Each structure stands twice: as structure tokens, then as C-alpha cells.
């Protein structure tokens, strides 16, 4: 799960998004989660799993406007992920980030040397 350009394990990054689709078997061994809005990071719920909750959009608007208490929004859909999934996803993210950082450093170095 990517949130704000970073994949976080054990942290919460709330964001507003509307749930569109969840297909547990999009194709063999791969599920699909689709939502519209800001990126969100699953919420850490202990060493064995993390979860992602999609809240009722109207409730979110009401809670941000102070009409209902934050935390009382209705859950439309909840997905539980084992912590091992997020740990594997973090490894993939970090490998890509390392490559991007190396490219950026090489470009910056070349730019500074050309001045």
C-alpha cells in the first residue's frame, strides 16, 4: 500500500478515498483493491496483521464538519492483510526506491559537475 510516496509499516496515514472494487481473485494468486481518492496506508493492529477500512463518504464529510464524532463513521468495507504481506510489499518498495535514489544522485552529481 502506497501512501504519499512512502510505504509505511506500523503507521497510519489517513486519507480520503471512495471504495470502488475489491476482487479477492483478480487472477490466480492476485487480488485487486480499487479506490478513488488519496492514498492510504493500512492501520497497524498488532504483529500479525494490518487492516484497511473504507468509511462511508457522507459520514466522513459529517465528521470533518463536526456533525458527528471522528471515529464514529460507518465502515463500508474492511480488508485484513497479514503483516507478512505488508513486509514483502515494503521490500519491493524499498528496492525500487533505492534504484530511484541512485539515479537521482547520479543526475544531481552530473548537474553539479556541469556548472
Rosetta constraint file for C-alpha pairs under 8 A:
AtomPair CA 1 CA 7 HARMONIC 6.03 0.50
AtomPair CA 1 CA 8 HARMONIC 7.95 0.50
AtomPair CA 1 CA 39 HARMONIC 7.98 0.50
AtomPair CA 1 CA 40 HARMONIC 7.10 0.50
AtomPair CA 1 CA 41 HARMONIC 5.68 0.50
AtomPair CA 1 CA 42 HARMONIC 7.06 0.50
AtomPair CA 1 CA 86 HARMONIC 7.50 0.50
AtomPair CA 1 CA 89 HARMONIC 7.50 0.50
AtomPair CA 2 CA 6 HARMONIC 5.73 0.50
AtomPair CA 2 CA 7 HARMONIC 4.77 0.50
AtomPair CA 2 CA 8 HARMONIC 7.65 0.50
AtomPair CA 2 CA 39 HARMONIC 6.32 0.50
AtomPair CA 2 CA 40 HARMONIC 6.79 0.50
AtomPair CA 2 CA 41 HARMONIC 6.35 0.50
AtomPair CA 3 CA 7 HARMONIC 5.92 0.50
AtomPair CA 3 CA 8 HARMONIC 7.51 0.50
AtomPair CA 3 CA 13 HARMONIC 6.92 0.50
AtomPair CA 3 CA 38 HARMONIC 7.87 0.50
AtomPair CA 3 CA 39 HARMONIC 4.63 0.50
AtomPair CA 3 CA 40 HARMONIC 5.04 0.50
AtomPair CA 3 CA 41 HARMONIC 5.49 0.50
AtomPair CA 4 CA 39 HARMONIC 6.33 0.50
AtomPair CA 4 CA 40 HARMONIC 7.93 0.50
AtomPair CA 7 CA 41 HARMONIC 7.21 0.50
AtomPair CA 7 CA 90 HARMONIC 6.16 0.50
AtomPair CA 7 CA 93 HARMONIC 6.92 0.50
AtomPair CA 8 CA 12 HARMONIC 7.81 0.50
AtomPair CA 8 CA 41 HARMONIC 6.68 0.50
AtomPair CA 8 CA 90 HARMONIC 7.51 0.50
AtomPair CA 9 CA 44 HARMONIC 7.23 0.50
AtomPair CA 9 CA 86 HARMONIC 6.73 0.50
AtomPair CA 9 CA 87 HARMONIC 7.17 0.50
AtomPair CA 9 CA 90 HARMONIC 7.55 0.50
AtomPair CA 10 CA 43 HARMONIC 6.83 0.50
AtomPair CA 10 CA 44 HARMONIC 4.65 0.50
AtomPair CA 10 CA 50 HARMONIC 7.88 0.50
AtomPair CA 11 CA 41 HARMONIC 7.52 0.50
AtomPair CA 11 CA 42 HARMONIC 7.79 0.50
AtomPair CA 11 CA 43 HARMONIC 6.41 0.50
AtomPair CA 11 CA 44 HARMONIC 6.19 0.50
AtomPair CA 12 CA 41 HARMONIC 5.98 0.50
AtomPair CA 12 CA 42 HARMONIC 6.56 0.50
AtomPair CA 12 CA 43 HARMONIC 5.13 0.50
AtomPair CA 12 CA 44 HARMONIC 7.03 0.50
AtomPair CA 13 CA 40 HARMONIC 5.80 0.50
AtomPair CA 13 CA 41 HARMONIC 5.39 0.50
AtomPair CA 13 CA 42 HARMONIC 7.80 0.50
AtomPair CA 13 CA 43 HARMONIC 7.91 0.50
AtomPair CA 14 CA 40 HARMONIC 5.74 0.50
AtomPair CA 14 CA 41 HARMONIC 7.05 0.50
AtomPair CA 15 CA 37 HARMONIC 7.61 0.50
AtomPair CA 15 CA 38 HARMONIC 5.30 0.50
AtomPair CA 15 CA 39 HARMONIC 6.09 0.50
AtomPair CA 15 CA 40 HARMONIC 5.28 0.50
AtomPair CA 16 CA 37 HARMONIC 5.74 0.50
AtomPair CA 16 CA 38 HARMONIC 5.49 0.50
AtomPair CA 16 CA 39 HARMONIC 7.74 0.50
AtomPair CA 16 CA 40 HARMONIC 7.74 0.50
AtomPair CA 17 CA 35 HARMONIC 6.07 0.50
AtomPair CA 17 CA 36 HARMONIC 5.09 0.50
AtomPair CA 17 CA 37 HARMONIC 3.80 0.50
AtomPair CA 17 CA 38 HARMONIC 5.55 0.50
AtomPair CA 17 CA 39 HARMONIC 7.38 0.50
AtomPair CA 17 CA 40 HARMONIC 7.96 0.50
AtomPair CA 17 CA 54 HARMONIC 7.60 0.50
AtomPair CA 18 CA 35 HARMONIC 5.31 0.50
AtomPair CA 18 CA 36 HARMONIC 5.06 0.50
AtomPair CA 18 CA 37 HARMONIC 6.23 0.50
AtomPair CA 18 CA 54 HARMONIC 7.08 0.50
AtomPair CA 18 CA 55 HARMONIC 7.92 0.50
AtomPair CA 18 CA 57 HARMONIC 6.72 0.50
AtomPair CA 19 CA 34 HARMONIC 6.46 0.50
AtomPair CA 19 CA 35 HARMONIC 4.34 0.50
AtomPair CA 19 CA 36 HARMONIC 6.55 0.50
AtomPair CA 19 CA 54 HARMONIC 6.26 0.50
AtomPair CA 19 CA 77 HARMONIC 7.80 0.50
AtomPair CA 20 CA 33 HARMONIC 7.97 0.50
AtomPair CA 20 CA 34 HARMONIC 5.36 0.50
AtomPair CA 20 CA 35 HARMONIC 4.81 0.50
AtomPair CA 20 CA 36 HARMONIC 6.90 0.50
AtomPair CA 21 CA 32 HARMONIC 7.55 0.50
AtomPair CA 21 CA 33 HARMONIC 5.95 0.50
AtomPair CA 21 CA 34 HARMONIC 4.95 0.50
AtomPair CA 21 CA 35 HARMONIC 6.78 0.50
AtomPair CA 22 CA 31 HARMONIC 7.54 0.50
AtomPair CA 22 CA 32 HARMONIC 5.63 0.50
AtomPair CA 22 CA 33 HARMONIC 4.69 0.50
AtomPair CA 22 CA 34 HARMONIC 6.30 0.50
AtomPair CA 23 CA 31 HARMONIC 5.58 0.50
AtomPair CA 23 CA 32 HARMONIC 5.10 0.50
AtomPair CA 23 CA 33 HARMONIC 6.70 0.50
AtomPair CA 24 CA 30 HARMONIC 7.21 0.50
AtomPair CA 24 CA 31 HARMONIC 4.37 0.50
AtomPair CA 24 CA 32 HARMONIC 6.37 0.50
AtomPair CA 25 CA 29 HARMONIC 6.61 0.50
AtomPair CA 25 CA 30 HARMONIC 5.83 0.50
AtomPair CA 25 CA 31 HARMONIC 4.94 0.50
AtomPair CA 25 CA 32 HARMONIC 7.45 0.50
AtomPair CA 26 CA 30 HARMONIC 5.76 0.50
AtomPair CA 26 CA 31 HARMONIC 4.93 0.50
AtomPair CA 26 CA 32 HARMONIC 5.71 0.50
AtomPair CA 27 CA 31 HARMONIC 6.93 0.50
AtomPair CA 41 CA 52 HARMONIC 7.26 0.50
AtomPair CA 42 CA 50 HARMONIC 5.84 0.50
AtomPair CA 42 CA 51 HARMONIC 5.09 0.50
AtomPair CA 42 CA 52 HARMONIC 4.56 0.50
AtomPair CA 42 CA 53 HARMONIC 7.79 0.50
AtomPair CA 43 CA 50 HARMONIC 5.47 0.50
AtomPair CA 43 CA 51 HARMONIC 5.25 0.50
AtomPair CA 43 CA 52 HARMONIC 6.08 0.50
AtomPair CA 44 CA 49 HARMONIC 6.96 0.50
AtomPair CA 44 CA 50 HARMONIC 4.63 0.50
AtomPair CA 44 CA 51 HARMONIC 6.73 0.50
AtomPair CA 45 CA 49 HARMONIC 6.08 0.50
AtomPair CA 45 CA 50 HARMONIC 5.25 0.50
AtomPair CA 45 CA 51 HARMONIC 7.00 0.50
AtomPair CA 46 CA 50 HARMONIC 7.04 0.50
AtomPair CA 47 CA 83 HARMONIC 6.61 0.50
AtomPair CA 48 CA 82 HARMONIC 5.89 0.50
AtomPair CA 48 CA 83 HARMONIC 5.27 0.50
AtomPair CA 48 CA 84 HARMONIC 7.74 0.50
AtomPair CA 49 CA 80 HARMONIC 6.77 0.50
AtomPair CA 49 CA 81 HARMONIC 5.53 0.50
AtomPair CA 49 CA 82 HARMONIC 4.10 0.50
AtomPair CA 49 CA 83 HARMONIC 4.35 0.50
AtomPair CA 49 CA 84 HARMONIC 7.76 0.50
AtomPair CA 50 CA 80 HARMONIC 5.95 0.50
AtomPair CA 50 CA 81 HARMONIC 5.20 0.50
AtomPair CA 50 CA 82 HARMONIC 6.14 0.50
AtomPair CA 50 CA 83 HARMONIC 5.88 0.50
AtomPair CA 50 CA 86 HARMONIC 7.97 0.50
AtomPair CA 51 CA 78 HARMONIC 6.93 0.50
AtomPair CA 51 CA 79 HARMONIC 5.55 0.50
AtomPair CA 51 CA 80 HARMONIC 4.34 0.50
AtomPair CA 51 CA 81 HARMONIC 5.70 0.50
AtomPair CA 52 CA 78 HARMONIC 5.71 0.50
AtomPair CA 52 CA 79 HARMONIC 5.20 0.50
AtomPair CA 52 CA 80 HARMONIC 6.52 0.50
AtomPair CA 52 CA 81 HARMONIC 7.94 0.50
AtomPair CA 53 CA 75 HARMONIC 6.44 0.50
AtomPair CA 53 CA 76 HARMONIC 7.58 0.50
AtomPair CA 53 CA 77 HARMONIC 5.97 0.50
AtomPair CA 53 CA 78 HARMONIC 4.45 0.50
AtomPair CA 53 CA 79 HARMONIC 6.49 0.50
AtomPair CA 54 CA 75 HARMONIC 5.83 0.50
AtomPair CA 54 CA 76 HARMONIC 5.51 0.50
AtomPair CA 54 CA 77 HARMONIC 5.17 0.50
AtomPair CA 54 CA 78 HARMONIC 6.19 0.50
AtomPair CA 55 CA 59 HARMONIC 7.36 0.50
AtomPair CA 55 CA 60 HARMONIC 6.93 0.50
AtomPair CA 55 CA 73 HARMONIC 6.16 0.50
AtomPair CA 55 CA 74 HARMONIC 5.61 0.50
AtomPair CA 55 CA 75 HARMONIC 4.41 0.50
AtomPair CA 55 CA 76 HARMONIC 5.23 0.50
AtomPair CA 55 CA 77 HARMONIC 7.14 0.50
AtomPair CA 56 CA 60 HARMONIC 6.37 0.50
AtomPair CA 56 CA 73 HARMONIC 6.44 0.50
AtomPair CA 56 CA 74 HARMONIC 5.43 0.50
AtomPair CA 56 CA 75 HARMONIC 6.04 0.50
AtomPair CA 56 CA 76 HARMONIC 5.63 0.50
AtomPair CA 57 CA 61 HARMONIC 6.38 0.50
AtomPair CA 58 CA 62 HARMONIC 6.20 0.50
AtomPair CA 59 CA 63 HARMONIC 6.05 0.50
AtomPair CA 59 CA 68 HARMONIC 7.52 0.50
AtomPair CA 59 CA 73 HARMONIC 5.11 0.50
AtomPair CA 59 CA 74 HARMONIC 6.75 0.50
AtomPair CA 60 CA 64 HARMONIC 6.10 0.50
AtomPair CA 60 CA 70 HARMONIC 7.97 0.50
AtomPair CA 60 CA 73 HARMONIC 6.25 0.50
AtomPair CA 61 CA 65 HARMONIC 6.19 0.50
AtomPair CA 62 CA 66 HARMONIC 6.20 0.50
AtomPair CA 62 CA 67 HARMONIC 5.03 0.50
AtomPair CA 62 CA 68 HARMONIC 5.79 0.50
AtomPair CA 63 CA 67 HARMONIC 5.58 0.50
AtomPair CA 63 CA 68 HARMONIC 4.69 0.50
AtomPair CA 63 CA 69 HARMONIC 5.60 0.50
AtomPair CA 63 CA 70 HARMONIC 5.19 0.50
AtomPair CA 63 CA 72 HARMONIC 7.96 0.50
AtomPair CA 63 CA 73 HARMONIC 7.33 0.50
AtomPair CA 64 CA 70 HARMONIC 7.34 0.50
AtomPair CA 66 CA 70 HARMONIC 7.94 0.50
AtomPair CA 68 CA 72 HARMONIC 6.95 0.50
AtomPair CA 68 CA 73 HARMONIC 7.87 0.50
AtomPair CA 69 CA 73 HARMONIC 7.85 0.50
AtomPair CA 81 CA 85 HARMONIC 6.54 0.50
AtomPair CA 81 CA 86 HARMONIC 7.38 0.50
AtomPair CA 82 CA 86 HARMONIC 7.16 0.50
AtomPair CA 83 CA 87 HARMONIC 6.18 0.50
AtomPair CA 84 CA 88 HARMONIC 6.14 0.50
AtomPair CA 85 CA 89 HARMONIC 6.17 0.50
AtomPair CA 86 CA 90 HARMONIC 6.00 0.50
AtomPair CA 87 CA 91 HARMONIC 6.45 0.50
AtomPair CA 88 CA 92 HARMONIC 6.55 0.50
AtomPair CA 89 CA 93 HARMONIC 6.20 0.50
AtomPair CA 90 CA 94 HARMONIC 6.00 0.50
AtomPair CA 91 CA 95 HARMONIC 6.20 0.50
AtomPair CA 92 CA 96 HARMONIC 6.45 0.50
AtomPair CA 93 CA 97 HARMONIC 6.09 0.50
AtomPair CA 94 CA 98 HARMONIC 5.99 0.50
AtomPair CA 95 CA 99 HARMONIC 6.50 0.50
AtomPair CA 96 CA 100 HARMONIC 6.24 0.50
AtomPair CA 97 CA 101 HARMONIC 5.99 0.50
AtomPair CA 98 CA 102 HARMONIC 6.19 0.50
AtomPair CA 99 CA 103 HARMONIC 6.32 0.50
AtomPair CA 100 CA 104 HARMONIC 6.13 0.50
AtomPair CA 101 CA 105 HARMONIC 6.05 0.50
AtomPair CA 102 CA 106 HARMONIC 6.16 0.50
AtomPair CA 103 CA 107 HARMONIC 6.18 0.50
AtomPair CA 104 CA 108 HARMONIC 6.08 0.50
AtomPair CA 105 CA 109 HARMONIC 6.01 0.50
AtomPair CA 106 CA 110 HARMONIC 6.18 0.50
AtomPair CA 107 CA 111 HARMONIC 6.11 0.50
AtomPair CA 108 CA 112 HARMONIC 6.09 0.50
AtomPair CA 109 CA 113 HARMONIC 6.11 0.50
AtomPair CA 110 CA 114 HARMONIC 6.16 0.50
AtomPair CA 111 CA 115 HARMONIC 6.68 0.50
